Amino acid sequence: MSSTALITESSSTSATRTESDIDALPYVDREIDDPEMKATVERLIDQELRRMRRKPGSDRSQLPMEVELFQNNDMLKQEWDRVKKKEPLNALDYSRYEIKAPEEDEEDENAWKKAVDNSKAQLESQTDSMFNLELLAKFGANAWRVHNYQLEGELKQLQQTTSEYRDAVLRINRERKADQTQAGGSLRTLENKWSDLISQNLQVDIAASALEQEVEELRRYHASLKAKAEQSQ
């Protein structure tokens, strides 16, 4: 099938194209849509792949089965080992939030001081929590309104930017299609000229072959006349 016929069929095959196709002239060059041409290209690619030599080290079977990660970071390596062992993550130490008195049989003064200090820390933490709750009750609603207003502004800006990018992409695609359509017309014109020149050359070759044959026949005819004249003498 000639490329002219393939270009003529571009309108009927354009529906089968997908956005992932990458071609030099996707709006004009439709030879890849031809099943025979596609099969030929795939066959040539398979032949080339079979002829290619494997580079040293390209065999995946020689790669190590397990890669040791985080060799230079002990903390990350320990965490990676924990994940591999599927051990639970103890990210928060809840014992520090508990208020416990020393054991009854423990008479150590430092233990009691530690327990008292922990109680004071917990009391201060609760006081801060109550203060934060009061602030939230007083200013939280307005803070959320302001935050939502800011989010709405960011959303409008993102929507506007997205619309501008979408319009730019559509404009580029229109220009690309117009340029390729114009280039397709030029290609078809040049291809028709090429076909006409090939046809004219074939006609000239046929005419030249016919003239050569006619000249050869005339030569044989004159040769036979000359031979007859020599015989008559």
Disulfide bonds with the S-S distance in Angstrom:
none
